[in-house]
Amino acid sequence: MTIQSILGAIVIGAVIGAIGRLLLPGRQAIGWILTIVVGIVAALIGTMIAQVIGVETTPGIDWIELVLQVVLAVVGVGIVAGLRRGPRGTSI
């Protein structure tokens, strides 16, 4: 794994996480670093799912893979925000 691939994963994770957070209604009580981590995880899992279901890798933007990643980021941000909210709906 090179520095370029690590930086690429961080940038893509930040974008995917930010899009997922913007699409999730309401206010999420998570910071930008956690948003990036959720985005990176969503991007990796989305890519794996796309490969398993047979989505072809193209030289341009892989829209199906991108949609999977964003949907997973929305779900991930929602889960993390819910866990950080605590048992009574208040922020920790």
SESE-929768 format. One record per atom (N, C-alpha, C, O, CB): x negated, y, z negated. Coordinates in steps of 0.001 Angstrom, whole numbers, padded with zeros to 6 digits, always signed. Each point is the difference from the previous one (the first is absolute). Glycine has a CB too. Layout:
<recs>
XYZ ...
</recs>
This chain:
<recs>
-000858-001176+000000 +000858+001176+000000 -000904+001239+000000 -000872+000144-000857 +002752-001385-000382 -001662+002112+002191 -000843+001181+000128 +000638+001203-000681 +001175-000021-000367 -002078-000875+002519 +000104+001942-002312 +000501+001246-000574 +001130+000554+000869 +000987+000521-000519 -003259-000036-000488 +002127-000595+002313 +001015+000496+000924 +001326-000728-000186 +001056+000632+000020 -002861-000053+001607 +001767-001899-001808 +001254-000740-000181 +000630+000308-001357 +001225+000029-000120 -002100-001849+001610 +000051+002050-002508 +000534+000370-001318 +000655+001367+000058 +001101+000184-000520 -002868-001559-000603 +001103+002334+001750 +000577+001337+000134 +001265-000029+000854 +000965+000708-000286 -003253+000284+000043 +002279-001810+001286 +001186-000145+000833 +001178-000555-000780 +001131+000458+000164 -002607-000797+001794 +001211-000657-002815 +001063-000587-000827 +000553+001035-000976 +001206+000041-000242 -002287-002307+000445 +000209+003103-000764 +000455+001035-000929 +000863+001027+000720 +001047+000397-000512 -003107-000734-000876 +001633+000768+002566 +000765+000997+000759 +001346-000569+000429 +001035+000643-000173 -003175+000397+000979 +002124-002248-000245 +001256-000625+000430 +000903-000250-001207 +001209+000218+000074 -002390-001296+001885 +000602+000623-003064 +000777-000214-001224 +000625+001279-000514 +001144+000003-000454 -002641-001881-000106 +000737+002976+000633 +000533+001296-000441 +001179+000422+000866 +001013+000477-000511 -003289+000181-000316 +002144-000829+002123 +001082+000396+000916 +001223-000888-000204 +001120+000498-000114 -002817+000313+001791 +001484-002123-001722 +001118-000934-000192 +000669+000248-001347 +001227+000025-000084 -002385-001741+001525 +000369+001899-002491 +000555+000269-001330 +000776+001297-000050 +001071+000065-000603 -002949-001327-000374 +001338+002309+001615 +000686+001295+000019 +001321-000089+000758 +001010+000554-000435 -003230+000607+000311 +002210-001859+001259 +001247-000160+000765 +001019-000793-000820 +001177+000356-000053 -002468-000274+002233 +000832-001154-002814 +000897-000797-000845 +000581+000811-001135 +001176-000137-000335 -002489-001873+000908 +000481+002863-001169 +000465+000831-001110 +000989+001067+000472 +000967+000310-000697 -003146-000714-000472 +001932+000963+002356 +000917+001003+000549 +001357-000596+000360 +001029+000664-000126 -002999+000583+000994 +001968-002491-000424 +001257-000638+000400 +000817-000501-001182 +001200-000241+000137 -002300-000406+001974 +000470+000488-003264 +000712-000468-001192 +000704+001181-000654 -000653+000970-000387 -001027-002838+000036 +003003+001800+000222 +000710+001138-000593 -000330+000165-001484 -000347-000962-000685 +002186+000626+002347 -001724+001558-002136 -000248+000291-001409 -001449+000334-000270 -000823+000072+000912 +002686-001570-001494 -002154+001697-000673 -001348+000369-000430 -000700-001226-000559 +000557-000718-000831 +000182+003081+000334 -001963-002600+000955 -000769-001137-000484 -001078+000501-000955 -000734+000940+000303 +001183-002234+001833 -000525+000652-003282 -000946+000416-001036 -001331-000729+000155 -000510-000578-000960 +002426+001049-000592 -002483-000443+002767 -001314-000596+000216 -000892+001029+000671 +000482+000868+000729 +000508-003193-000541 -002265+002231-000430 -000956+000945+000558 -000426-000367+001408 +000414-001020+000553 -001196+001475-002845 -000050+000397+002856 -000418-000217+001390 -000953-001182+000126 +000008-000672+001031 +000280+003111-000603 -001106-002715-001439 -000914-001148+000086 +000797-001303+000010 -000301-000908+000775 -001505+002218-001969 +002812-001402+000342 +000846-001193-000024 +000795-000123+001298 +000245-001109+000475 -000086+001272-002981 +000243+000965+003076 +000690-000009+001293 -000912-000574+001086 +000447-000787+000834 +000923+002790-001537 -002647-001610+000693 -000960-000522+000978 -000202-001495-000200 -000046-000753+000973 -001100+002987-000885 +001026-002673-001337 -000183-001430-000281 +001208-000796+000502 -000159-001044+000633 -001257+001602-002658 +002617-000064+001742 +001208-000672+000489 +000006-000027+001526 +000379-001005+000602 +000888+001738-002658 -001684+000363+002679 -000066+000058+001462 -000993-000983+000582 +000285-000640+001012 +000352+003011-001150 -001805-002502-000485 -001004-000952+000481 +000532-001426-000112 -000128-000790+000936 -001723+002362-001620 +002441-001898-000451 +000563-001347-000194 +001122-000256+001010 +000074-001080+000586 -000660+001168-003049 +001457+000906+002666 +001106-000143+000963 -000542-000187+001415 +000533-000804+000764 +000942+002228-002232 -002527-000691+001824 -000592-000122+001330 -000591-001389+000208 +000183-000602+001058 -000671+003060-001060 -000215-002964-000996 -000598-001333+000115 +001065-001089+000095 -000083-000887+000850 -001896+001703-002137 +002974-000745+000414 +001063-001018+000015 +000822+000106+001291 +000369-001016+000588 -000266+001067-003121 +000179+001170+002965 +000744+000194+001249 -000735-000577+001201 +000616-000593+000886 +000384+002648-001861 -002311-001881+001004 -000804-000570+001086 +000031-001520-000040 +000117-000646+001041 -001598+002664-001084 +001379-002595-001151 +000048-001455-000120 +001358-000547+000445 +000064-001004+000709 -001713+001127-002600 +002727+000533+001480 +001338-000444+000403 +000159+000099+001511 +000554-000901+000630 +000376+001637-002848 -001414+000358+002800 +000095+000178+001457 -000747-001112+000731 +000472-000502+001020 -000286+002992-001333 -001346-002873-000204 -000765-001078+000638 +000716-001338-000141 +000002-000805+000932 -002127+002050-001398 +002735-001488-000697 +000697-001274-000232 +001218-000133+000922 +000263-001082+000526 -001040+001102-002929 +001521+001078+002601 +001200-000086+000844 -000322+000137+001481 +000896-000068+000842 +000424+001003-002725 -002597-000741+002204 -000417-000018+001400 +000049+001338+000722 +000106+000027+001227 +000681-002314-001221 -000861+003387-000724 -000037+001311+000647 -001353+000148+000677 -001043-000176-000630 +002646+001189-001078 -001582-000689+002990 -001235+000139+000767 -000744+001269-000389 +000614+001040-000241 +000429-002303+002130 -002364+001174-001950 -000835+001170-000231 -000234+000670+001350 -000435-000647+000953 -000690-000409-002997 +001409+002333+002122 -000139+000745+001245 -001064+001079-000161 -000376+000338-001122 +002789-000793+001703 -002901+000998+000539 -001004+001058-000107 +000565+001308-000558 -000760+000835-000491 -000419-001888+002404 +002465+001240-001847 +000634+001225-000511 +000526-000210-001403 -000553-000782-000773 +001167+001439+003098 +000448+000040-002646 +000625-000112-001316 +000914-001219-000005 +000835-000170+000888 -000953+002683-001243 -000051-003350-000648 +000862-001170-000172 +001200+000413-000850 -000066-000029-001229 -001914-001579+001415 +003066+001989+000465 +001153+000587-000683 +000670-000960-000964 +000413+000405-001087 -000079+001026+003059 -000220-002691-001593 +000650-000975-000890 -000817-000158-001278 +000553-000022-001100 +000431-001196+003087 -002295+001108-001837 -000883-000114-001163 +000080+001257-000868 +000025-000092-001227 -001559-001408+002544 +001572+002656-000690 +000084+001264-000732 +001306+000097-000793 -000001+000446-001148 -001420+000640+002912 +002521-001499-001159 +001290+000023-000701 -000030-000949-001194 +000490+000343-001076 +000694+000223+003231 -001754-001752-001975 -000132-000940-001118 -000813+000618-001135 +000369-000127-001168 -000217-001802+002774 -001243+002590-001276 -000859+000615-001009 +000732+001102-000757 -000105+000092-001223 -001888-000633+002629 +002730+001373-000685 +000715+001105-000646 +001117-000534-000893 +000191+000492-001112 -000729+001006+003061 +001274-002498-001473 +001067-000593-000830 -000592-000592-001270 +000559+000171-001083 +000808-000672+003141 -002483-000188-001937 -000655-000558-001186 -000504+001105-000927 +000022-000165-001220 -000683-001849+002559 +000209+003132-000782 -000441+001122-000833 +001170+000610-000758 -000138+000352-001171 -001717+000108+002788 +003004-000330-000963 +001197+000520-000682 +000362-000917-001172 +000263+000470-001107 +000578+000564+003274 -000831-002334-001914 +000323-000962-001056 -001055+000064-001111 +000339+000003-001184 +000807-001506+002875 -002405+001554-001308 -001080+000042-000985 +000034+001252-000857 -000172-000079-001216 -001192-001267+002766 +001584+002499-000934 +000085+001251-000764 +001192-000058-000947 -000091+000442-001145 -000981+000841+003041 +002178-001822-001425 +001183-000134-000856 -000250-000895-001198 +000419+000311-001115 +000991+000041+003110 -002093-001464-001764 -000301-000923-001101 -000958+000642-000995 +000232-000051-001208 +000126-001903+002745 -001427+002555-001040 -000987+000613-000898 +000624+001163-000777 -000240+000144-001198 -001614-000814+002777 +002650+001493-000904 +000655+001122-000683 +000964-000510-001065 +000099+000580-001081 -000314+000820+003159 +000923-002483-001774 +000924-000581-000971 -000729-000571-001209 +000468+000134-001131 +001094-000649+002996 -002691-000110-001634 -000788-000553-001107 -000601+001091-000862 -000115-000165-001214 -000389-001821+002607 +000122+003091-000791 -000596+001106-000753 +001041+000825-000750 -000325+000727-000939 -001497-000652+002625 +003080-000197-001258 +001073+000763-000622 +000290-000481-001423 +000389+000788-000863 +000581-000398+003131 -001159-001667-002498 +000226-000548-001327 +001397-000596-000136 +000795+000064+000938 -002401+001606-001850 +001910-002246-000241 +001246-000730-000175 +001253+000870-000034 +001077-000478+000356 -002402-001173-001569 +001221+002890+000805 +001190+000860-000113 +000116+001024+001101 +000822+000912-000088 -000945-001231-002325 -000692+000185+003460 +000079+000947+001107 -000790+001272-000227 +000148+000955+000763 +002059-001878-000280 -003038+000963-001505 -000816+001181-000259 -001433-000286+000408 -000446-001147-000042 +001953+001848-001855 -002219+000327+002285 -001396-000161+000391 -000859-000333-001197 +000247+000459-001115 +000095+001131+002991 -001339-002384-001627 -000935-000365-001070 -001102+001038-000044 -000908-000098-000825 +001418-002371+001086 
</recs>
